[in-house]
Amino acid sequence: MRFTSEQRLDDGVLERAFILDEIPGILWTPASAAGSAPAPLILLGHPPLGLRRMYPRLVDRARRSAAEGFATATIELPGGGDRPRWPAAEQARADLRRAREAGEPVTDEIVDALILPLVDKAVPEWRAALVALLPLPELGGPVGYSGGVISVGIRLAVVEPRIVAAGFFAGSHVPRAMFAEARQLTIPLHVLLQWDDEGNDRQAALDLFDAFGSEEKSLHANMGGHSGVPQFAGDAVAAFFARHLK
């Protein structure tokens, strides 16, 4: 891993961009991290829209986490941002758009083509990022995962023993195959659902929550569409990670 830039934000958070095997990423550490005990790390999941486009939302989440004493990190997903184009993924997104515009149901075939290859590619990259990040002296365990794509988070939490708690955003399509993996999850879960999310199947999200094997799991549903997550929802996420990562 090679750091390529760094800046100190106005609240003291240190933001460092890095490259890991040609994969761009960003690490944020709280101002209190210098000279203190290593900070727990939260991995910030996001949709494959590109780090530049997602940056305002990601840095807001990072600042909020830093205020609670957490470091955060994220990486560019396959096919996103400046990474090489991924024709199969672009075709799947085009098929999804066509189905929605025509008012047709989104088939299992479209969902599988859109999500499963992304999970297969992204999860090993997230694990490689953990291997590179955790030896840094300012970071320590335990590790949490926060955000989406929810199927990526599910697979990552199943295969990565260093992740001890996860906060999922139920805002993306989930292949039926992921339900079996969801049943393998046993770590504490905090799931956020936007009740009127126009791009998400509400019943499928509820069925997925029911499938999670964790003894401690909570579902937080709020009225509104995909981008209408209320500000106070972040307070509940922060309290969840404070309970499980400190």
Secondary structure, 3 states (H helix, E strand, C coil): CEEEEEEECCCCCEEEEEEECCEEEEEEECHHHCCCCCEEEEEECCCCCCHHHHHHHHHHHHHHHHHCCCEEEEECCCCCCCCCCCHHHHHHHHHHHHHHHCCCCCCHHHHHHHHHHHHHHHHHHHHHHHHHHCCCCCEEEEEEEEECCHHHHHHHHHHCCCEEEEEEECCCCCCCHHHHHHCCCCCCEEEEEECCCCCCCHHHHHHHHHHCCCCCEEEEEECCCCCCCCCCHHHHHHHHHHHHHC
